[in-house]
């Protein structure tokens, strides 16, 4: 019987780093597009390009993951990624004070910070299984997802208030400080770096092995198709949501942040409910339900009308339903993946998976931006909601649907 993670000092240290960093990220997710929309008068297409820039480095996750996999100790890479993001985000308020803010700078920072995020995440894939035991995977993912959901509750409201009070560029300092804290906590954390490989493979061989393993794996192949479809259509709407709330719904920054924060309570409830729901209906069925509800929830916001309170309520409701559903999708899916991936291949498989799954996000954001300019932002959100429903088709005939618990899963 495994020890509760509440008593695990190493996990608590890592958990605190991730929690503070997540709260900082919520500020940036609101402030960055608001800089473009309110200070630089960006069009829907330009906002789409900005969102695409954030996710563009994921196209190279295959190579980054294989490079990370060559490093026995992943922790220094995670610390370096946090410090890089600290420096990048601090450049925004400096440029604002010097009256040098441009869309080009936003694009550059988005790409570089996104690259650091890919490095961190690739290293985390291997670091996580050294930090907690196999029996603790579901509990650890639930706890990390729960605090991530809390950040979605409080972070946007805090971010919206900071943007109105200090302006969006100055609010970015909060996220920069959160990354510095994360680096400090990771530097205090000691974890087994993992075994030394007897015969290290050439870099390109690692790249090829990671992609082949992912595409041939019976679980990963279906998970990849489903998640990629969800991400493509979700990013069509995500790229335009702040612009839609600001310009078309006429909501001020504080109200937008509050609506996102209230709606994100669904994420906390979803993180708490994912484990018992998995026991009741099975992990596979819960993943399938989440893959349908999550992308479809944006239609609630797209159909918003009436007085300002009704528009804000619709935005909050869309956020609530989507946040609950994405936890029911992500937590069991991530736990299944952690259980079935060969331990020696984790970082390169993460890279291969992410290069497609997250690499599709820039395309979704760009398509959403162009459609928003061409046919209208509200109409694009509805197309996003309808298209995301096709994701569940990837799970038909997949072994994922048959998974009830993780007990019998083994690396394939």
RODO-2510 file (C-alpha; in nm, 4 decimals, decimal comma):
residues 412
     n   res          X          Y          Z
     1     x     0,0000     0,0000     0,0000
     2     x     0,1500     0,3360    -0,1074
     3     x     0,1910     0,6337     0,1283
     4     x    -0,0425     0,9266     0,0782
     5     x     0,1171     1,2051    -0,1217
     6     x     0,0116     1,4503     0,1490
     7     x     0,3015     1,3050     0,3514
     8     x     0,5531     1,3016     0,0675
     9     x     0,7842     1,6028     0,1123
    10     x     0,9324     1,5765    -0,2372
    11     x     0,5929     1,5755    -0,4027
    12     x     0,4727     1,8646    -0,1852
    13     x     0,7776     2,0689    -0,2886
    14     x     0,7131     2,0029    -0,6562
    15     x     0,3401     2,0587    -0,6104
    16     x     0,3987     2,4020    -0,4560
    17     x     0,6242     2,5009    -0,7482
    18     x     0,3649     2,3959    -1,0032
    19     x     0,0775     2,5595    -0,8155
    20     x     0,2396     2,9041    -0,8021
    21     x     0,3538     2,8746    -1,1632
    22     x     0,0022     2,7810    -1,2754
    23     x    -0,1458     3,0895    -1,1076
    24     x     0,1107     3,3064    -1,2867
    25     x     0,0246     3,1423    -1,6186
    26     x    -0,3407     3,2361    -1,5823
    27     x    -0,2418     3,6032    -1,5579
    28     x    -0,0365     3,5788    -1,8772
    29     x    -0,3087     3,3922    -2,0671
    30     x    -0,5400     3,6873    -2,0086
    31     x    -0,2861     3,9707    -2,0234
    32     x    -0,0987     3,8691    -2,3401
    33     x    -0,3961     3,8774    -2,5800
    34     x    -0,5303     4,1887    -2,4046
    35     x    -0,2022     4,3658    -2,4823
    36     x    -0,2565     4,2801    -2,8481
    37     x    -0,6292     4,3634    -2,8521
    38     x    -0,6454     4,6782    -2,6374
    39     x    -0,2990     4,8330    -2,6739
    40     x    -0,1881     4,7284    -3,0236
    41     x    -0,5334     4,7117    -3,1930
    42     x    -0,4763     4,3571    -3,3238
    43     x    -0,7208     4,2034    -3,5713
    44     x    -0,8736     3,8548    -3,5203
    45     x    -0,6146     3,7115    -3,7604
    46     x    -0,3278     3,8755    -3,5685
    47     x    -0,4628     3,7439    -3,2373
    48     x    -0,4821     3,4016    -3,3999
    49     x    -0,1181     3,4324    -3,5046
    50     x    -0,0226     3,5267    -3,1477
    51     x    -0,1918     3,2160    -3,0079
    52     x    -0,0285     3,0107    -3,2836
    53     x     0,3122     3,1504    -3,1852
    54     x     0,2659     3,0212    -2,8300
    55     x     0,2096     2,6673    -2,9573
    56     x     0,4408     2,6726    -3,2609
    57     x     0,7420     2,5189    -3,0763
    58     x     0,5351     2,2056    -3,0136
    59     x     0,5881     2,1185    -3,3805
    60     x     0,9470     2,0430    -3,2785
    61     x     0,8562     1,8441    -2,9672
    62     x     0,9658     1,5261    -3,1445
    63     x     1,3237     1,6546    -3,1650
    64     x     1,3225     1,8376    -2,8327
    65     x     1,1870     1,5314    -2,6517
    66     x     1,4551     1,3073    -2,8032
    67     x     1,7238     1,5594    -2,7069
    68     x     1,5885     1,5786    -2,3513
    69     x     1,5785     1,1982    -2,3349
    70     x     1,9576     1,1914    -2,3767
    71     x     1,9981     1,3713    -2,0439
    72     x     1,9938     1,1381    -1,7455
    73     x     1,8990     1,4113    -1,4966
    74     x     1,6017     1,6093    -1,6245
    75     x     1,5763     1,8489    -1,3296
    76     x     1,8441     2,1007    -1,4485
    77     x     1,6591     2,1359    -1,7796
    78     x     1,3353     2,2145    -1,5971
    79     x     1,5111     2,4791    -1,3861
    80     x     1,6728     2,6352    -1,6946
    81     x     1,3344     2,6465    -1,8726
    82     x     1,1771     2,8268    -1,5763
    83     x     1,4573     3,0847    -1,5590
    84     x     1,4369     3,1470    -1,9356
    85     x     1,0644     3,2182    -1,9099
    86     x     1,1285     3,4519    -1,6172
    87     x     1,3675     3,6639    -1,8248
    88     x     1,1437     3,6639    -2,1336
    89     x     0,8323     3,7796    -1,9513
    90     x     1,0197     4,0537    -1,7667
    91     x     1,1143     4,2038    -2,1047
    92     x     0,7476     4,2997    -2,1643
    93     x     0,7083     4,5548    -1,8838
    94     x     1,0538     4,6913    -1,9727
    95     x     0,9439     4,7448    -2,3346
    96     x     0,6204     4,9039    -2,2111
    97     x     0,8076     5,1515    -1,9900
    98     x     1,0329     5,2399    -2,2849
    99     x     0,7325     5,2714    -2,5192
   100     x     0,8719     4,9972    -2,7464
   101     x     0,5886     4,7416    -2,7367
   102     x     0,5115     4,5841    -3,0754
   103     x     0,3257     4,2795    -3,2042
   104     x     0,6594     4,1493    -3,3296
   105     x     0,7910     4,1428    -2,9730
   106     x     0,4804     3,9584    -2,8548
   107     x     0,5260     3,6970    -3,1276
   108     x     0,8949     3,6530    -3,0413
   109     x     0,8317     3,6149    -2,6688
   110     x     0,5453     3,3740    -2,7354
   111     x     0,7681     3,1486    -2,9489
   112     x     1,0674     3,1522    -2,7136
   113     x     0,8587     3,1026    -2,3996
   114     x     0,6703     2,8256    -2,5785
   115     x     1,0011     2,6549    -2,6591
   116     x     1,1016     2,6687    -2,2927
   117     x     0,7643     2,5194    -2,2025
   118     x     0,8196     2,2264    -2,4414
   119     x     1,1620     2,1577    -2,2865
   120     x     1,0112     2,1692    -1,9366
   121     x     0,7215     1,9397    -2,0284
   122     x     0,9427     1,6859    -2,2068
   123     x     1,1683     1,6672    -1,9014
   124     x     0,8667     1,6457    -1,6713
   125     x     0,7373     1,3334    -1,8490
   126     x     1,0367     1,1362    -1,7189
   127     x     1,0772     1,3323    -1,3951
   128     x     0,7184     1,2578    -1,2875
   129     x     0,7634     0,8774    -1,2783
   130     x     1,0781     0,9237    -1,0655
   131     x     0,8917     1,1477    -0,8260
   132     x     0,5923     0,9221    -0,7518
   133     x     0,5309     0,5489    -0,7662
   134     x     0,3095     0,3785    -1,0234
   135     x     0,0371     0,3310    -0,7598
   136     x     0,0385     0,7066    -0,6974
   137     x     0,0037     0,8179    -1,0621
   138     x    -0,3716     0,8746    -1,0507
   139     x    -0,3568     1,0473    -0,7110
   140     x    -0,0657     1,2685    -0,8195
   141     x    -0,2327     1,3643    -1,1485
   142     x    -0,5547     1,4412    -0,9637
   143     x    -0,3786     1,6646    -0,7104
   144     x    -0,1795     1,8488    -0,9767
   145     x    -0,4928     1,8900    -1,1877
   146     x    -0,6920     2,0094    -0,8860
   147     x    -0,4504     2,2928    -0,8112
   148     x    -0,4323     2,3720    -1,1813
   149     x    -0,8096     2,4056    -1,1693
   150     x    -0,7826     2,6312    -0,8642
   151     x    -0,5484     2,8522    -1,0654
   152     x    -0,8124     2,8760    -1,3368
   153     x    -1,0604     2,9839    -1,0708
   154     x    -0,8555     3,2528    -0,9015
   155     x    -0,5934     3,3353    -1,1633
   156     x    -0,8151     3,5030    -1,4258
   157     x    -0,9926     3,7146    -1,1649
   158     x    -0,6575     3,8218    -1,0192
   159     x    -0,5229     3,8779    -1,3691
   160     x    -0,8225     4,0846    -1,4744
   161     x    -0,7929     4,3033    -1,1654
   162     x    -0,4184     4,3480    -1,2176
   163     x    -0,4680     4,4376    -1,5846
   164     x    -0,7247     4,7061    -1,4954
   165     x    -0,5147     4,8351    -1,2066
   166     x    -0,1580     4,8095    -1,3374
   167     x    -0,2054     4,7569    -1,7169
   168     x    -0,1471     4,4264    -1,8939
   169     x     0,2328     4,4497    -1,9445
   170     x     0,2970     4,5213    -1,5760
   171     x     0,0697     4,2322    -1,4759
   172     x     0,3075     3,9983    -1,6621
   173     x     0,5592     4,0461    -1,3794
   174     x     0,3416     3,8134    -1,1687
   175     x     0,4016     3,5206    -1,4061
   176     x     0,7739     3,6000    -1,4271
   177     x     0,8015     3,5822    -1,0467
   178     x     0,6057     3,2549    -1,0430
   179     x     0,8584     3,0927    -1,2782
   180     x     1,1448     3,2145    -1,0583
   181     x     0,9741     3,0518    -0,7568
   182     x     0,9292     2,7275    -0,9496
   183     x     1,3006     2,7233    -1,0378
   184     x     1,3897     2,7803    -0,6716
   185     x     1,1692     2,4938    -0,5512
   186     x     1,3028     2,2560    -0,8153
   187     x     1,6594     2,3418    -0,7131
   188     x     1,5717     2,2218    -0,3615
   189     x     1,4224     1,8960    -0,4852
   190     x     1,6271     1,5777    -0,4970
   191     x     1,5067     1,2912    -0,7118
   192     x     1,6589     0,9796    -0,8639
   193     x     1,7769     1,0860    -1,2122
   194     x     1,7207     0,7389    -1,3529
   195     x     1,9491     0,4634    -1,4830
   196     x     2,2349     0,5206    -1,7243
   197     x     2,1748     0,3738    -2,0690
   198     x     2,4084     0,0884    -2,1576
   199     x     2,4222     0,1797    -2,5260
   200     x     2,3036     0,5345    -2,6004
   201     x     2,1254     0,5648    -2,9340
   202     x     2,2086     0,8305    -3,1961
   203     x     1,9845     1,1368    -3,1849
   204     x     1,7955     1,0688    -3,5089
   205     x     1,7419     0,7077    -3,4061
   206     x     1,5768     0,8332    -3,0889
   207     x     1,3546     1,0625    -3,2916
   208     x     1,2482     0,7819    -3,5237
   209     x     1,1977     0,5349    -3,2390
   210     x     0,9774     0,7764    -3,0466
   211     x     0,7505     0,8428    -3,3440
   212     x     0,7271     0,4770    -3,4492
   213     x     0,6495     0,3661    -3,0949
   214     x     0,3748     0,6283    -3,0643
   215     x     0,2074     0,5572    -3,3981
   216     x     0,2153     0,1782    -3,3569
   217     x     0,1135     0,1672    -2,9925
   218     x    -0,2510     0,0479    -2,9662
   219     x    -0,3334     0,2909    -2,6853
   220     x    -0,1224     0,5899    -2,7871
   221     x    -0,2345     0,5877    -3,1507
   222     x    -0,6024     0,6256    -3,0604
   223     x    -0,5290     0,8724    -2,7809
   224     x    -0,3243     1,0821    -3,0217
   225     x    -0,5960     1,0978    -3,2871
   226     x    -0,8629     1,1901    -3,0334
   227     x    -0,6582     1,4517    -2,8485
   228     x    -0,5276     1,6069    -3,1713
   229     x    -0,8790     1,6533    -3,3079
   230     x    -0,9922     1,8082    -2,9794
   231     x    -0,6938     2,0432    -2,9772
   232     x    -0,7366     2,1605    -3,3361
   233     x    -1,0974     2,2690    -3,2926
   234     x    -1,0490     2,3921    -2,9365
   235     x    -0,7670     2,6261    -3,0428
   236     x    -0,9905     2,7760    -3,3122
   237     x    -1,2066     2,9124    -3,0315
   238     x    -0,9362     2,9653    -2,7685
   239     x    -0,7473     3,1988    -3,0022
   240     x    -1,0504     3,4273    -3,0277
   241     x    -1,2223     3,3926    -2,6916
   242     x    -1,0679     3,6945    -2,5149
   243     x    -1,1222     3,9090    -2,8260
   244     x    -1,4820     3,7824    -2,8506
   245     x    -1,5504     3,8603    -2,4838
   246     x    -1,3903     4,2046    -2,5064
   247     x    -1,5174     4,3329    -2,8408
   248     x    -1,8372     4,1421    -2,9199
   249     x    -1,9723     4,0766    -2,5717
   250     x    -1,8492     4,4169    -2,4544
   251     x    -1,7083     4,2893    -2,1246
   252     x    -1,4296     4,4778    -1,9391
   253     x    -1,1084     4,2963    -1,8409
   254     x    -1,2142     4,2532    -1,4785
   255     x    -1,5479     4,0981    -1,5755
   256     x    -1,3813     3,8652    -1,8271
   257     x    -1,1360     3,7476    -1,5642
   258     x    -1,4136     3,7003    -1,3091
   259     x    -1,6247     3,5004    -1,5555
   260     x    -1,3309     3,2756    -1,6394
   261     x    -1,2533     3,2347    -1,2702
   262     x    -1,6092     3,1437    -1,1737
   263     x    -1,6426     2,9101    -1,4684
   264     x    -1,3182     2,7360    -1,3856
   265     x    -1,4651     2,5982    -1,0645
   266     x    -1,5809     2,3270    -1,3014
   267     x    -1,2185     2,2256    -1,3439
   268     x    -1,1728     2,1804    -0,9709
   269     x    -1,4905     1,9744    -0,9491
   270     x    -1,3803     1,7723    -1,2509
   271     x    -1,0379     1,7029    -1,0990
   272     x    -1,2001     1,5845    -0,7761
   273     x    -1,4692     1,3848    -0,9583
   274     x    -1,2411     1,2168    -1,2151
   275     x    -1,1213     0,9399    -0,9841
   276     x    -1,4671     0,8344    -0,8490
   277     x    -1,6214     0,8696    -1,1965
   278     x    -1,3469     0,6421    -1,3307
   279     x    -1,4506     0,3778    -1,0772
   280     x    -1,8196     0,4174    -1,1634
   281     x    -1,8183     0,4221    -1,5449
   282     x    -1,4622     0,3216    -1,6303
   283     x    -1,1649     0,5253    -1,7469
   284     x    -1,2278     0,4682    -2,1179
   285     x    -1,5914     0,5768    -2,1138
   286     x    -1,5065     0,8835    -1,9075
   287     x    -1,2435     0,9837    -2,1645
   288     x    -1,4983     0,9419    -2,4447
   289     x    -1,7569     1,1568    -2,2632
   290     x    -1,5003     1,4275    -2,1962
   291     x    -1,3905     1,4330    -2,5596
   292     x    -1,7455     1,5237    -2,6641
   293     x    -1,8454     1,7709    -2,3927
   294     x    -1,5185     1,9641    -2,3696
   295     x    -1,5025     2,1064    -2,7250
   296     x    -1,8799     2,1457    -2,7472
   297     x    -1,9033     2,3690    -2,4385
   298     x    -1,7821     2,6798    -2,6240
   299     x    -2,1201     2,6976    -2,8006
   300     x    -2,2697     2,8278    -2,4754
   301     x    -2,0515     3,1402    -2,4973
   302     x    -2,1012     3,1740    -2,8721
   303     x    -2,4784     3,1988    -2,8253
   304     x    -2,4545     3,4617    -2,5492
   305     x    -2,6908     3,7589    -2,5761
   306     x    -2,8950     3,9974    -2,3622
   307     x    -2,7795     4,2268    -2,0792
   308     x    -2,4176     4,2326    -1,9651
   309     x    -2,4809     3,9995    -1,6702
   310     x    -2,6327     3,7391    -1,9041
   311     x    -2,3356     3,7628    -2,1424
   312     x    -2,0919     3,7272    -1,8548
   313     x    -2,2924     3,4336    -1,7160
   314     x    -2,2839     3,2556    -2,0531
   315     x    -1,9059     3,3004    -2,0693
   316     x    -1,8747     3,1603    -1,7168
   317     x    -2,1055     2,8665    -1,7967
   318     x    -1,9063     2,7729    -2,1081
   319     x    -1,5883     2,7843    -1,9029
   320     x    -1,7445     2,5742    -1,6243
   321     x    -1,8710     2,2948    -1,8500
   322     x    -1,5533     2,2857    -2,0584
   323     x    -1,3255     2,2884    -1,7522
   324     x    -1,5149     2,0008    -1,5870
   325     x    -1,5099     1,7955    -1,9058
   326     x    -1,1426     1,8492    -1,9857
   327     x    -1,0454     1,7139    -1,6426
   328     x    -1,2571     1,4054    -1,7057
   329     x    -1,0727     1,3709    -2,0366
   330     x    -0,7156     1,4530    -1,9318
   331     x    -0,6748     1,2822    -1,5945
   332     x    -0,7659     0,9251    -1,6957
   333     x    -0,5988     0,9639    -2,0369
   334     x    -0,2725     1,0887    -1,8844
   335     x    -0,2817     0,8096    -1,6285
   336     x    -0,3349     0,5450    -1,8978
   337     x    -0,0444     0,6854    -2,0964
   338     x     0,1838     0,6867    -1,7912
   339     x     0,0950     0,3212    -1,7306
   340     x     0,1520     0,1864    -2,0828
   341     x     0,4668     0,3718    -2,2000
   342     x     0,8042     0,1998    -2,1701
   343     x     1,0055     0,3779    -1,9004
   344     x     1,3143     0,4219    -2,1218
   345     x     1,1128     0,5967    -2,3938
   346     x     0,9049     0,8478    -2,1981
   347     x     1,0637     1,1775    -2,3044
   348     x     1,0961     1,0862    -2,6705
   349     x     0,7407     0,9489    -2,6764
   350     x     0,6223     1,2698    -2,5116
   351     x     0,8030     1,4577    -2,7868
   352     x     0,6491     1,2497    -3,0645
   353     x     0,3011     1,2708    -2,9115
   354     x     0,3237     1,6436    -2,8479
   355     x     0,4676     1,7289    -3,1885
   356     x     0,1365     1,6137    -3,3365
   357     x    -0,1084     1,6695    -3,0504
   358     x     0,0155     2,0170    -2,9543
   359     x     0,1718     2,0876    -3,2913
   360     x    -0,1774     2,1019    -3,4418
   361     x    -0,2683     2,3894    -3,2101
   362     x    -0,0922     2,6640    -3,4108
   363     x    -0,2838     2,5515    -3,7187
   364     x    -0,6103     2,5591    -3,5243
   365     x    -0,5337     2,9083    -3,3955
   366     x    -0,4438     3,0396    -3,7415
   367     x    -0,7529     2,8823    -3,9001
   368     x    -0,9645     3,0298    -3,6209
   369     x    -0,8103     3,3734    -3,6734
   370     x    -0,8720     3,3702    -4,0476
   371     x    -1,2266     3,2377    -4,0084
   372     x    -1,2954     3,5018    -3,7443
   373     x    -1,1895     3,7729    -3,9892
   374     x    -1,3744     3,6135    -4,2824
   375     x    -1,7095     3,4916    -4,1446
   376     x    -1,7154     3,6436    -3,7951
   377     x    -1,5878     3,5500    -3,4513
   378     x    -1,9182     3,4163    -3,3155
   379     x    -1,9669     3,1919    -3,6183
   380     x    -1,6121     3,0585    -3,5825
   381     x    -1,6793     2,9603    -3,2213
   382     x    -1,9827     2,7591    -3,3318
   383     x    -1,7810     2,5813    -3,6026
   384     x    -1,5208     2,5011    -3,3367
   385     x    -1,7844     2,3477    -3,1098
   386     x    -1,9331     2,1337    -3,3871
   387     x    -1,6004     2,0148    -3,5274
   388     x    -1,4673     1,9035    -3,1905
   389     x    -1,7419     1,6427    -3,1619
   390     x    -1,5639     1,4281    -3,4226
   391     x    -1,2805     1,3543    -3,1773
   392     x    -1,4681     1,0678    -3,0149
   393     x    -1,4642     0,8722    -3,3433
   394     x    -1,0960     0,7903    -3,2838
   395     x    -1,1919     0,5906    -2,9743
   396     x    -1,4337     0,3573    -3,1533
   397     x    -1,2683     0,0162    -3,1654
   398     x    -0,9808     0,1379    -2,9492
   399     x    -0,8624    -0,0570    -2,6411
   400     x    -0,8957     0,2704    -2,4499
   401     x    -1,2744     0,2351    -2,4391
   402     x    -1,2376    -0,1036    -2,2693
   403     x    -1,0200     0,0276    -1,9858
   404     x    -1,2026     0,0358    -1,6531
   405     x    -0,9119     0,0713    -1,4108
   406     x    -0,5344     0,1063    -1,4430
   407     x    -0,4642    -0,2049    -1,2374
   408     x    -0,4156    -0,4409    -1,5299
   409     x    -0,2298    -0,2044    -1,7619
   410     x     0,1357    -0,2730    -1,8366
   411     x     0,3942    -0,1017    -2,0638
   412     x     0,3463    -0,2219    -2,4230
***
